[in-house]
Amino acid sequence: MTQRFHLQRSFFGPREETVLTAEGFQASLFRYDSGIEAVRLQNSRGYVTVLPYMGQMIWDAVMDGVDLTMTNMFPQPRPVATVVETYGCFAFHSGLLRNGCPSPQDTHPLHGEMPCATMDSAELVWGHDEQGPYLRLTGSCEYAMGFGSHYLARPALTLRQNKTVFDISMDIENLSGDDMELMYMCHMNFAYAEDGTIHQPTGFTPEDTVVRTSIPGHVVPNDDFKALIASLAEDPSVMATLHETARYNPEQVLFIKNLHTDADGKTHLMLRRTEKDGFYTSYSTKDFPHTVRWVLCNSDQQVAAFALPATCEPEGYLAEKAKGNVQIIPGHGKRHFNVTAGYLDAAEAEKAANLIAKL
């Protein structure tokens, strides 16, 4: 049994209103003072807040009372065209035609057109599948550019009963008969966990955990920072634990290689906090052949994006094209992506640590 509730902008007001209650789930609608609409999906363990008409950005996530979202300067989302103007969310869909930090020669915005895209539709879905009951927010956005690409994007956020992890998915359909270039990243901005330990099914060697030595335009380096990057590139293992926060100001970006997978082809990574619980993510390395780590800790923003699954690295279109990392969706072709992410309590984190160690 599946029930669908098509949303309209007129449903959203300044006061949060519950519109669905079923099997331990609750969905409520409200509008921020900035004018941005929001849907809060809740189960017995916590909630996630999604912006249904703004790229279906996941604004925040709280599980078992733990805030999963990066520390930032934005108390609420802003009605803007580019993600950097409202950079305070838990997760966003980066891409889809272009992704990453543009070089001076690139013409695309930071992280592409999808993060703040105006959605054409949004709907709540409550139902059952082989995993049991679920509550989902989904929607669609048709991108059409004269003399350019034409695609349909369908993001979704799925919450499960009594679970502290959730699924972030993206379906892409090339509506054109011509090939479509693809650069997609599920950009999850987990909170910085001081002295937290990263568990990954690959080494912390320079070959497996590669420090980005190029410096993007939004970072203003000095000689000390350049020396630090050179040192970290030789020994990235010192970043297995998030201490000495000064090394993450400016940011550090790493490329995680050679990730081992389970029998289903999925990799698993975790940032374990000193409280023994952890932040967690899992995904298919076939769908996401690249994994990026971004850590930043300054007076305004603290974030430990310990695993950003992607189809490419985040160096901008021209650089990724030269590397051969820009994928193609053929005419009328489709792609599906899914990432499981969220929070693990201490017992669940211990199980995840053992799993990762065995991979």
MOQUI-V184516 format. One line per field, one symbol per residue. phi: phi as a letter, one per 40 degrees, with the letter a starting at -180 (. if undefined). A space follows every 10 residues. Layout:
phi: ???
This chain:
phi: .bbbbccbdc ccbcbcbcba bafgbabbba bcdcgccabb bbbcbiabbb ccbbgfccca abbfgccccd cacbcacbcb cbcccacacc aacchbcbag cccdccbccd ggccdbcccc aaacbbabac chcabbbaia acbabdgaca abbbcabbbb cgbbbabbba bbbccccccb cbbbbccbbc ccbcgcbcba cacbccccbc ccccbcccbb cbccccccdc ccccaccccc bcbfdccbbc cbbbbcbfcc bcccgbcbba bccccgcaca aaaccccbcb bbbbbaabcb bbabccabca cacccgdccc cccgcccbbc dgcbbbbabc aibbcdcccc ccccccccc
